[in-house]
Amino acid sequence: MGAEAGDFATHVSIKALRYLIALAECLNFSRAANRCAVTQPTLSIQLRKLEDYLGVKLFERNRTRVVITGDGEKVLRLARIVVGAADEILGIRRTRMREKFVHHAETNTA
């Protein structure tokens, strides 16, 4: 893994990418935070950190609306891929854990 990839992995979490996706879909901080089961300040802080790290503005914000920027659209497209891949990896883990549980239960009842 190159230095940039390691740096990215250190500074950008899957959770922050989920927050980005939620805000892009809701276009409302309170609703996005509710969807992610976090407070609105938590969501805002994490998205600001993501913007700071990337050096781009992901959303235009004012008192009445939230609009995704062109850079935000590009990052959103990739965030969906990354989060989808992470979910698939977790699905593999869940399947294996379920298989181990069933095997263990069958072994103990036989």
Rosetta constraint file for C-alpha pairs under 8 A:
AtomPair CA 1 CA 5 HARMONIC 6.10 0.50
AtomPair CA 1 CA 6 HARMONIC 6.43 0.50
AtomPair CA 2 CA 6 HARMONIC 6.30 0.50
AtomPair CA 3 CA 7 HARMONIC 6.02 0.50
AtomPair CA 4 CA 8 HARMONIC 6.07 0.50
AtomPair CA 5 CA 9 HARMONIC 6.19 0.50
AtomPair CA 6 CA 10 HARMONIC 6.15 0.50
AtomPair CA 7 CA 11 HARMONIC 6.29 0.50
AtomPair CA 8 CA 12 HARMONIC 5.72 0.50
AtomPair CA 9 CA 13 HARMONIC 6.90 0.50
AtomPair CA 11 CA 50 HARMONIC 7.94 0.50
AtomPair CA 11 CA 53 HARMONIC 7.29 0.50
AtomPair CA 12 CA 16 HARMONIC 6.65 0.50
AtomPair CA 12 CA 17 HARMONIC 7.66 0.50
AtomPair CA 12 CA 50 HARMONIC 6.65 0.50
AtomPair CA 13 CA 17 HARMONIC 6.57 0.50
AtomPair CA 14 CA 18 HARMONIC 6.22 0.50
AtomPair CA 14 CA 82 HARMONIC 7.72 0.50
AtomPair CA 14 CA 83 HARMONIC 6.36 0.50
AtomPair CA 14 CA 86 HARMONIC 7.79 0.50
AtomPair CA 15 CA 19 HARMONIC 6.31 0.50
AtomPair CA 16 CA 20 HARMONIC 6.28 0.50
AtomPair CA 16 CA 43 HARMONIC 7.95 0.50
AtomPair CA 16 CA 46 HARMONIC 5.97 0.50
AtomPair CA 16 CA 47 HARMONIC 6.53 0.50
AtomPair CA 16 CA 50 HARMONIC 7.19 0.50
AtomPair CA 17 CA 21 HARMONIC 6.29 0.50
AtomPair CA 17 CA 76 HARMONIC 7.99 0.50
AtomPair CA 17 CA 79 HARMONIC 5.63 0.50
AtomPair CA 17 CA 80 HARMONIC 7.87 0.50
AtomPair CA 17 CA 83 HARMONIC 7.06 0.50
AtomPair CA 18 CA 22 HARMONIC 6.16 0.50
AtomPair CA 18 CA 36 HARMONIC 7.73 0.50
AtomPair CA 18 CA 79 HARMONIC 7.69 0.50
AtomPair CA 18 CA 83 HARMONIC 6.99 0.50
AtomPair CA 19 CA 23 HARMONIC 6.14 0.50
AtomPair CA 19 CA 32 HARMONIC 7.12 0.50
AtomPair CA 19 CA 33 HARMONIC 7.56 0.50
AtomPair CA 19 CA 36 HARMONIC 6.77 0.50
AtomPair CA 19 CA 43 HARMONIC 6.38 0.50
AtomPair CA 19 CA 46 HARMONIC 7.87 0.50
AtomPair CA 19 CA 47 HARMONIC 7.13 0.50
AtomPair CA 20 CA 24 HARMONIC 6.12 0.50
AtomPair CA 20 CA 47 HARMONIC 6.69 0.50
AtomPair CA 20 CA 76 HARMONIC 6.96 0.50
AtomPair CA 20 CA 79 HARMONIC 7.85 0.50
AtomPair CA 21 CA 25 HARMONIC 6.20 0.50
AtomPair CA 21 CA 76 HARMONIC 6.39 0.50
AtomPair CA 21 CA 79 HARMONIC 7.29 0.50
AtomPair CA 21 CA 80 HARMONIC 7.13 0.50
AtomPair CA 22 CA 26 HARMONIC 6.01 0.50
AtomPair CA 22 CA 32 HARMONIC 5.06 0.50
AtomPair CA 22 CA 33 HARMONIC 7.83 0.50
AtomPair CA 22 CA 35 HARMONIC 7.03 0.50
AtomPair CA 22 CA 36 HARMONIC 7.27 0.50
AtomPair CA 23 CA 27 HARMONIC 5.13 0.50
AtomPair CA 23 CA 28 HARMONIC 6.20 0.50
AtomPair CA 23 CA 29 HARMONIC 6.29 0.50
AtomPair CA 23 CA 31 HARMONIC 7.93 0.50
AtomPair CA 23 CA 32 HARMONIC 5.01 0.50
AtomPair CA 23 CA 33 HARMONIC 7.95 0.50
AtomPair CA 24 CA 67 HARMONIC 7.99 0.50
AtomPair CA 24 CA 68 HARMONIC 6.52 0.50
AtomPair CA 24 CA 76 HARMONIC 7.72 0.50
AtomPair CA 25 CA 32 HARMONIC 7.88 0.50
AtomPair CA 26 CA 31 HARMONIC 6.32 0.50
AtomPair CA 26 CA 32 HARMONIC 5.74 0.50
AtomPair CA 27 CA 32 HARMONIC 7.49 0.50
AtomPair CA 27 CA 65 HARMONIC 7.34 0.50
AtomPair CA 27 CA 66 HARMONIC 5.32 0.50
AtomPair CA 27 CA 67 HARMONIC 6.70 0.50
AtomPair CA 28 CA 32 HARMONIC 6.04 0.50
AtomPair CA 28 CA 65 HARMONIC 7.34 0.50
AtomPair CA 28 CA 66 HARMONIC 6.42 0.50
AtomPair CA 29 CA 33 HARMONIC 5.95 0.50
AtomPair CA 29 CA 40 HARMONIC 6.12 0.50
AtomPair CA 29 CA 43 HARMONIC 7.49 0.50
AtomPair CA 29 CA 44 HARMONIC 7.40 0.50
AtomPair CA 30 CA 34 HARMONIC 6.12 0.50
AtomPair CA 30 CA 39 HARMONIC 7.86 0.50
AtomPair CA 30 CA 40 HARMONIC 5.56 0.50
AtomPair CA 31 CA 35 HARMONIC 6.13 0.50
AtomPair CA 32 CA 36 HARMONIC 6.26 0.50
AtomPair CA 32 CA 40 HARMONIC 7.94 0.50
AtomPair CA 32 CA 43 HARMONIC 7.93 0.50
AtomPair CA 33 CA 37 HARMONIC 5.96 0.50
AtomPair CA 33 CA 38 HARMONIC 5.16 0.50
AtomPair CA 33 CA 39 HARMONIC 5.65 0.50
AtomPair CA 33 CA 40 HARMONIC 5.13 0.50
AtomPair CA 33 CA 42 HARMONIC 7.93 0.50
AtomPair CA 33 CA 43 HARMONIC 5.91 0.50
AtomPair CA 34 CA 38 HARMONIC 6.18 0.50
AtomPair CA 34 CA 39 HARMONIC 7.16 0.50
AtomPair CA 34 CA 40 HARMONIC 7.77 0.50
AtomPair CA 38 CA 42 HARMONIC 6.35 0.50
AtomPair CA 38 CA 43 HARMONIC 6.73 0.50
AtomPair CA 39 CA 43 HARMONIC 6.47 0.50
AtomPair CA 40 CA 44 HARMONIC 6.12 0.50
AtomPair CA 41 CA 45 HARMONIC 5.97 0.50
AtomPair CA 42 CA 46 HARMONIC 6.20 0.50
AtomPair CA 43 CA 47 HARMONIC 6.19 0.50
AtomPair CA 44 CA 48 HARMONIC 6.06 0.50
AtomPair CA 45 CA 49 HARMONIC 6.15 0.50
AtomPair CA 46 CA 50 HARMONIC 6.21 0.50
AtomPair CA 47 CA 51 HARMONIC 6.16 0.50
AtomPair CA 48 CA 52 HARMONIC 6.06 0.50
AtomPair CA 49 CA 53 HARMONIC 6.04 0.50
AtomPair CA 50 CA 54 HARMONIC 6.11 0.50
AtomPair CA 51 CA 55 HARMONIC 5.70 0.50
AtomPair CA 51 CA 56 HARMONIC 5.37 0.50
AtomPair CA 51 CA 57 HARMONIC 5.64 0.50
AtomPair CA 51 CA 58 HARMONIC 6.33 0.50
AtomPair CA 52 CA 56 HARMONIC 6.91 0.50
AtomPair CA 56 CA 71 HARMONIC 6.77 0.50
AtomPair CA 56 CA 72 HARMONIC 7.95 0.50
AtomPair CA 57 CA 69 HARMONIC 6.96 0.50
AtomPair CA 57 CA 71 HARMONIC 6.97 0.50
AtomPair CA 57 CA 72 HARMONIC 6.90 0.50
AtomPair CA 58 CA 68 HARMONIC 5.96 0.50
AtomPair CA 58 CA 69 HARMONIC 5.44 0.50
AtomPair CA 58 CA 70 HARMONIC 7.70 0.50
AtomPair CA 58 CA 71 HARMONIC 5.98 0.50
AtomPair CA 58 CA 72 HARMONIC 3.93 0.50
AtomPair CA 58 CA 73 HARMONIC 7.64 0.50
AtomPair CA 58 CA 75 HARMONIC 7.83 0.50
AtomPair CA 59 CA 66 HARMONIC 6.46 0.50
AtomPair CA 59 CA 67 HARMONIC 5.43 0.50
AtomPair CA 59 CA 68 HARMONIC 4.32 0.50
AtomPair CA 59 CA 69 HARMONIC 5.28 0.50
AtomPair CA 59 CA 72 HARMONIC 6.35 0.50
AtomPair CA 60 CA 66 HARMONIC 5.76 0.50
AtomPair CA 60 CA 67 HARMONIC 5.13 0.50
AtomPair CA 60 CA 68 HARMONIC 6.22 0.50
AtomPair CA 60 CA 69 HARMONIC 6.51 0.50
AtomPair CA 61 CA 65 HARMONIC 6.09 0.50
AtomPair CA 61 CA 66 HARMONIC 4.71 0.50
AtomPair CA 61 CA 67 HARMONIC 6.60 0.50
AtomPair CA 62 CA 66 HARMONIC 6.65 0.50
AtomPair CA 68 CA 72 HARMONIC 5.52 0.50
AtomPair CA 68 CA 73 HARMONIC 6.50 0.50
AtomPair CA 69 CA 73 HARMONIC 6.21 0.50
AtomPair CA 70 CA 74 HARMONIC 6.54 0.50
AtomPair CA 71 CA 75 HARMONIC 6.24 0.50
AtomPair CA 72 CA 76 HARMONIC 5.85 0.50
AtomPair CA 73 CA 77 HARMONIC 6.18 0.50
AtomPair CA 74 CA 78 HARMONIC 6.62 0.50
AtomPair CA 75 CA 79 HARMONIC 5.91 0.50
AtomPair CA 76 CA 80 HARMONIC 6.16 0.50
AtomPair CA 77 CA 81 HARMONIC 6.75 0.50
AtomPair CA 78 CA 82 HARMONIC 6.28 0.50
AtomPair CA 79 CA 83 HARMONIC 5.96 0.50
AtomPair CA 80 CA 84 HARMONIC 5.85 0.50
AtomPair CA 81 CA 85 HARMONIC 6.13 0.50
AtomPair CA 82 CA 86 HARMONIC 6.17 0.50
AtomPair CA 83 CA 87 HARMONIC 6.09 0.50
AtomPair CA 84 CA 88 HARMONIC 6.26 0.50
AtomPair CA 85 CA 89 HARMONIC 6.27 0.50
AtomPair CA 86 CA 90 HARMONIC 6.23 0.50
AtomPair CA 87 CA 91 HARMONIC 6.05 0.50
AtomPair CA 88 CA 92 HARMONIC 6.38 0.50
AtomPair CA 89 CA 93 HARMONIC 6.53 0.50
AtomPair CA 90 CA 94 HARMONIC 6.15 0.50
AtomPair CA 91 CA 95 HARMONIC 6.12 0.50
AtomPair CA 92 CA 96 HARMONIC 6.26 0.50
AtomPair CA 93 CA 97 HARMONIC 6.09 0.50
AtomPair CA 94 CA 98 HARMONIC 6.05 0.50
AtomPair CA 95 CA 99 HARMONIC 6.14 0.50
AtomPair CA 96 CA 100 HARMONIC 6.16 0.50
AtomPair CA 97 CA 101 HARMONIC 6.16 0.50
AtomPair CA 98 CA 102 HARMONIC 6.17 0.50
AtomPair CA 99 CA 103 HARMONIC 6.02 0.50
AtomPair CA 100 CA 104 HARMONIC 5.92 0.50
AtomPair CA 101 CA 105 HARMONIC 6.06 0.50
AtomPair CA 102 CA 106 HARMONIC 6.07 0.50
AtomPair CA 103 CA 107 HARMONIC 6.05 0.50
AtomPair CA 104 CA 108 HARMONIC 6.20 0.50
AtomPair CA 105 CA 109 HARMONIC 6.24 0.50
AtomPair CA 106 CA 110 HARMONIC 6.08 0.50
